[in-house]
């Protein structure tokens, strides 16, 4: 289900957070279309945090610390990376309004980024919205093999450390299914969302000002 929002109507961060609390999120038709569409899918993608699966090969990459992973370090670069064309995606739903709106959330501390660097080069990342104990993943990108996957693993470790209850992926792709992503009905999603809006997750439970070693990240996901 989608409804169109006029480009002339200003959406504030407060309105956006209320929409998320109701299970609705915005998308644009393209980067050139200033209008936004409010989306509420019949089937919602989620990744259950308790059963998040890290494939063995990816676990070795995470443990090797080949990539440097930071948090909330470069919002604009991450969103720009997510907006670039990619294989199988020649158009983007991230327009200027989306970028500016989520930047306001970022400045308030309600939106977060994960950056993945190879040396000094940004090669992947993701961004999303934190509300209560729910995290709404918006988009991810990669310019090097496994970079977006490493970002997701670091995100999940942070969510588990911060006692989050819901990781919303909006939709499910084959890429996300490898981590245990699944679809739930709209009524089932709203039950999960209502429960996750009780209390407050701590996105900074793992340090925000320095990279976390991959071995600690993996232990956080699957304690031994």
C-alpha beads as a LAMMPS data file, in Angstrom:
LAMMPS data file: protein, C-alpha beads

224 atoms
223 bonds

1 atom types
1 bond types

-500.0 500.0 xlo xhi
-500.0 500.0 ylo yhi
-500.0 500.0 zlo zhi

Masses

1 110.0

Atoms # bond

1 1 1 0.000 0.000 0.000
2 1 1 1.337 3.456 -0.917
3 1 1 0.054 7.007 -0.749
4 1 1 1.575 10.009 -2.486
5 1 1 2.776 13.054 -0.566
6 1 1 2.866 16.408 -2.312
7 1 1 6.320 17.851 -2.820
8 1 1 5.001 21.076 -1.292
9 1 1 4.245 19.494 2.075
10 1 1 7.131 19.707 4.528
11 1 1 7.781 16.477 6.424
12 1 1 9.493 17.115 9.738
13 1 1 11.658 14.615 11.631
14 1 1 8.865 14.346 14.205
15 1 1 6.328 13.403 11.529
16 1 1 8.750 10.867 10.066
17 1 1 9.302 9.170 13.429
18 1 1 5.554 9.008 14.044
19 1 1 5.181 7.349 10.642
20 1 1 7.770 4.713 11.558
21 1 1 5.930 4.086 14.810
22 1 1 2.835 3.361 12.709
23 1 1 4.712 0.991 10.375
24 1 1 4.983 3.428 7.457
25 1 1 8.100 4.704 5.673
26 1 1 8.746 7.074 2.733
27 1 1 10.297 6.404 -0.670
28 1 1 10.673 8.466 -3.832
29 1 1 9.892 7.244 -7.332
30 1 1 13.308 8.421 -8.521
31 1 1 16.073 10.872 -7.673
32 1 1 14.459 13.432 -9.983
33 1 1 10.944 13.176 -8.495
34 1 1 10.523 15.530 -5.499
35 1 1 7.385 13.732 -4.298
36 1 1 7.499 11.055 -1.613
37 1 1 5.329 7.970 -1.294
38 1 1 4.309 6.569 2.064
39 1 1 4.774 2.799 1.947
40 1 1 3.183 0.103 4.124
41 1 1 3.883 -3.324 2.579
42 1 1 1.441 -6.202 2.930
43 1 1 4.446 -8.395 3.745
44 1 1 7.286 -6.883 5.765
45 1 1 10.918 -7.960 5.759
46 1 1 12.640 -8.514 9.098
47 1 1 15.806 -10.206 10.336
48 1 1 15.201 -11.966 13.671
49 1 1 18.152 -10.889 15.801
50 1 1 18.256 -14.104 17.834
51 1 1 18.710 -16.270 14.737
52 1 1 20.907 -13.965 12.647
53 1 1 23.214 -16.197 10.619
54 1 1 26.776 -15.292 9.582
55 1 1 28.096 -17.616 6.823
56 1 1 31.475 -19.140 7.623
57 1 1 33.380 -17.373 4.846
58 1 1 31.970 -14.010 5.868
59 1 1 32.788 -14.712 9.516
60 1 1 36.425 -15.214 8.502
61 1 1 36.389 -11.868 6.698
62 1 1 34.891 -10.112 9.725
63 1 1 37.369 -11.751 12.088
64 1 1 40.333 -10.778 9.886
65 1 1 39.574 -7.049 10.286
66 1 1 40.436 -6.572 6.639
67 1 1 38.003 -3.665 6.622
68 1 1 37.880 -0.769 9.059
69 1 1 34.308 -0.276 10.293
70 1 1 33.158 3.011 11.811
71 1 1 29.836 4.333 13.103
72 1 1 28.172 7.692 12.403
73 1 1 31.353 8.896 10.713
74 1 1 30.178 10.128 7.287
75 1 1 26.415 10.277 6.813
76 1 1 26.463 12.105 3.490
77 1 1 28.934 9.715 1.882
78 1 1 26.931 6.668 2.981
79 1 1 23.632 8.023 1.649
80 1 1 25.336 9.066 -1.590
81 1 1 26.727 5.550 -1.923
82 1 1 23.295 4.047 -1.338
83 1 1 21.824 6.351 -4.006
84 1 1 24.272 5.331 -6.732
85 1 1 23.176 2.919 -9.474
86 1 1 24.175 -0.697 -8.848
87 1 1 23.838 -4.007 -10.697
88 1 1 20.126 -4.740 -10.948
89 1 1 19.256 -1.216 -9.747
90 1 1 19.605 1.496 -12.379
91 1 1 17.343 3.971 -10.530
92 1 1 17.356 5.119 -6.937
93 1 1 14.477 5.896 -4.584
94 1 1 16.706 8.325 -2.643
95 1 1 16.026 11.879 -3.781
96 1 1 17.155 15.189 -2.332
97 1 1 14.224 15.336 0.096
98 1 1 15.041 11.898 1.443
99 1 1 18.698 12.814 1.901
100 1 1 17.926 16.067 3.701
101 1 1 15.188 14.572 5.858
102 1 1 17.339 11.710 7.119
103 1 1 20.236 14.076 7.681
104 1 1 18.004 15.961 10.134
105 1 1 17.274 12.659 11.884
106 1 1 21.021 11.922 11.936
107 1 1 21.748 15.288 13.536
108 1 1 19.158 14.472 16.229
109 1 1 20.725 11.065 16.889
110 1 1 17.742 9.142 15.497
111 1 1 19.474 7.946 12.322
112 1 1 22.761 6.055 12.216
113 1 1 25.329 4.971 9.672
114 1 1 27.831 2.151 9.479
115 1 1 30.836 2.856 7.252
116 1 1 33.217 0.238 5.851
117 1 1 36.654 1.370 4.708
118 1 1 39.457 -0.333 2.827
119 1 1 42.298 1.859 3.987
120 1 1 41.071 5.408 3.429
121 1 1 38.533 4.408 0.762
122 1 1 34.846 4.068 1.655
123 1 1 33.799 0.773 0.069
124 1 1 30.463 0.062 1.735
125 1 1 27.971 0.973 4.387
126 1 1 24.375 1.287 5.459
127 1 1 22.037 3.662 7.236
128 1 1 18.809 3.374 9.167
129 1 1 16.533 4.791 11.831
130 1 1 16.521 3.926 15.520
131 1 1 13.269 4.247 17.452
132 1 1 12.658 2.618 20.809
133 1 1 14.180 -0.844 20.509
134 1 1 13.531 -1.075 16.775
135 1 1 16.009 -0.367 13.990
136 1 1 14.689 0.320 10.509
137 1 1 17.313 -0.459 7.893
138 1 1 16.939 1.940 4.984
139 1 1 19.620 1.072 2.456
140 1 1 23.111 -0.357 2.028
141 1 1 25.775 -0.333 -0.665
142 1 1 29.106 -1.893 -1.521
143 1 1 32.015 -1.126 -3.825
144 1 1 34.093 -4.086 -2.663
145 1 1 33.132 -7.712 -2.138
146 1 1 31.460 -8.346 1.245
147 1 1 31.621 -4.692 2.323
148 1 1 27.858 -4.260 2.814
149 1 1 27.645 -7.680 4.452
150 1 1 30.353 -6.704 6.936
151 1 1 28.395 -3.518 7.677
152 1 1 25.282 -5.587 8.408
153 1 1 27.170 -7.948 10.724
154 1 1 28.539 -4.992 12.693
155 1 1 25.057 -3.475 12.851
156 1 1 23.504 -6.639 14.252
157 1 1 26.235 -6.958 16.888
158 1 1 25.500 -3.385 17.953
159 1 1 21.741 -3.989 18.069
160 1 1 22.155 -7.125 20.163
161 1 1 24.516 -5.338 22.547
162 1 1 22.003 -2.498 22.850
163 1 1 19.045 -4.830 23.579
164 1 1 17.090 -4.056 20.424
165 1 1 14.157 -6.329 19.617
166 1 1 13.408 -5.642 15.945
167 1 1 15.507 -5.234 12.801
168 1 1 13.185 -4.123 10.010
169 1 1 14.566 -4.565 6.468
170 1 1 11.334 -3.366 4.791
171 1 1 11.662 -5.966 2.028
172 1 1 13.475 -9.301 1.685
173 1 1 16.097 -9.974 -0.974
174 1 1 18.087 -13.122 -1.737
175 1 1 21.080 -11.286 -0.266
176 1 1 19.271 -10.788 3.061
177 1 1 17.866 -14.322 3.141
178 1 1 21.400 -15.653 3.636
179 1 1 21.355 -13.941 7.040
180 1 1 17.972 -15.327 8.044
181 1 1 15.707 -12.554 6.749
182 1 1 12.061 -13.491 6.460
183 1 1 8.693 -11.953 5.642
184 1 1 5.857 -11.478 8.089
185 1 1 2.289 -10.335 7.547
186 1 1 1.269 -6.779 8.291
187 1 1 -0.630 -7.752 11.506
188 1 1 2.326 -9.850 12.705
189 1 1 4.709 -7.005 11.962
190 1 1 2.632 -4.537 13.958
191 1 1 2.744 -6.833 16.981
192 1 1 6.535 -7.009 16.725
193 1 1 6.753 -3.250 16.234
194 1 1 4.504 -2.423 19.179
195 1 1 6.625 -4.612 21.453
196 1 1 9.855 -3.055 20.153
197 1 1 8.639 0.490 20.786
198 1 1 8.548 -0.209 24.518
199 1 1 11.808 0.866 26.113
200 1 1 14.892 2.339 24.485
201 1 1 17.686 0.568 22.654
202 1 1 21.265 1.696 23.244
203 1 1 22.966 2.106 19.859
204 1 1 26.127 3.153 21.680
205 1 1 26.369 0.028 23.833
206 1 1 29.444 -0.802 21.763
207 1 1 31.882 2.097 21.437
208 1 1 30.981 4.745 18.862
209 1 1 34.357 6.489 18.756
210 1 1 36.592 3.614 17.667
211 1 1 36.398 0.495 15.483
212 1 1 35.278 -2.707 17.218
213 1 1 37.446 -5.779 16.452
214 1 1 35.710 -8.391 14.356
215 1 1 36.289 -11.105 16.956
216 1 1 34.284 -9.107 19.509
217 1 1 31.554 -8.444 16.934
218 1 1 31.157 -12.160 16.220
219 1 1 31.133 -13.025 19.920
220 1 1 28.381 -10.482 20.466
221 1 1 26.278 -12.113 17.757
222 1 1 26.826 -15.694 18.869
223 1 1 28.142 -15.869 22.453
224 1 1 29.994 -19.058 23.349

Bonds

1 1 1 2
2 1 2 3
3 1 3 4
4 1 4 5
5 1 5 6
6 1 6 7
7 1 7 8
8 1 8 9
9 1 9 10
10 1 10 11
11 1 11 12
12 1 12 13
13 1 13 14
14 1 14 15
15 1 15 16
16 1 16 17
17 1 17 18
18 1 18 19
19 1 19 20
20 1 20 21
21 1 21 22
22 1 22 23
23 1 23 24
24 1 24 25
25 1 25 26
26 1 26 27
27 1 27 28
28 1 28 29
29 1 29 30
30 1 30 31
31 1 31 32
32 1 32 33
33 1 33 34
34 1 34 35
35 1 35 36
36 1 36 37
37 1 37 38
38 1 38 39
39 1 39 40
40 1 40 41
41 1 41 42
42 1 42 43
43 1 43 44
44 1 44 45
45 1 45 46
46 1 46 47
47 1 47 48
48 1 48 49
49 1 49 50
50 1 50 51
51 1 51 52
52 1 52 53
53 1 53 54
54 1 54 55
55 1 55 56
56 1 56 57
57 1 57 58
58 1 58 59
59 1 59 60
60 1 60 61
61 1 61 62
62 1 62 63
63 1 63 64
64 1 64 65
65 1 65 66
66 1 66 67
67 1 67 68
68 1 68 69
69 1 69 70
70 1 70 71
71 1 71 72
72 1 72 73
73 1 73 74
74 1 74 75
75 1 75 76
76 1 76 77
77 1 77 78
78 1 78 79
79 1 79 80
80 1 80 81
81 1 81 82
82 1 82 83
83 1 83 84
84 1 84 85
85 1 85 86
86 1 86 87
87 1 87 88
88 1 88 89
89 1 89 90
90 1 90 91
91 1 91 92
92 1 92 93
93 1 93 94
94 1 94 95
95 1 95 96
96 1 96 97
97 1 97 98
98 1 98 99
99 1 99 100
100 1 100 101
101 1 101 102
102 1 102 103
103 1 103 104
104 1 104 105
105 1 105 106
106 1 106 107
107 1 107 108
108 1 108 109
109 1 109 110
110 1 110 111
111 1 111 112
112 1 112 113
113 1 113 114
114 1 114 115
115 1 115 116
116 1 116 117
117 1 117 118
118 1 118 119
119 1 119 120
120 1 120 121
121 1 121 122
122 1 122 123
123 1 123 124
124 1 124 125
125 1 125 126
126 1 126 127
127 1 127 128
128 1 128 129
129 1 129 130
130 1 130 131
131 1 131 132
132 1 132 133
133 1 133 134
134 1 134 135
135 1 135 136
136 1 136 137
137 1 137 138
138 1 138 139
139 1 139 140
140 1 140 141
141 1 141 142
142 1 142 143
143 1 143 144
144 1 144 145
145 1 145 146
146 1 146 147
147 1 147 148
148 1 148 149
149 1 149 150
150 1 150 151
151 1 151 152
152 1 152 153
153 1 153 154
154 1 154 155
155 1 155 156
156 1 156 157
157 1 157 158
158 1 158 159
159 1 159 160
160 1 160 161
161 1 161 162
162 1 162 163
163 1 163 164
164 1 164 165
165 1 165 166
166 1 166 167
167 1 167 168
168 1 168 169
169 1 169 170
170 1 170 171
171 1 171 172
172 1 172 173
173 1 173 174
174 1 174 175
175 1 175 176
176 1 176 177
177 1 177 178
178 1 178 179
179 1 179 180
180 1 180 181
181 1 181 182
182 1 182 183
183 1 183 184
184 1 184 185
185 1 185 186
186 1 186 187
187 1 187 188
188 1 188 189
189 1 189 190
190 1 190 191
191 1 191 192
192 1 192 193
193 1 193 194
194 1 194 195
195 1 195 196
196 1 196 197
197 1 197 198
198 1 198 199
199 1 199 200
200 1 200 201
201 1 201 202
202 1 202 203
203 1 203 204
204 1 204 205
205 1 205 206
206 1 206 207
207 1 207 208
208 1 208 209
209 1 209 210
210 1 210 211
211 1 211 212
212 1 212 213
213 1 213 214
214 1 214 215
215 1 215 216
216 1 216 217
217 1 217 218
218 1 218 219
219 1 219 220
220 1 220 221
221 1 221 222
222 1 222 223
223 1 223 224
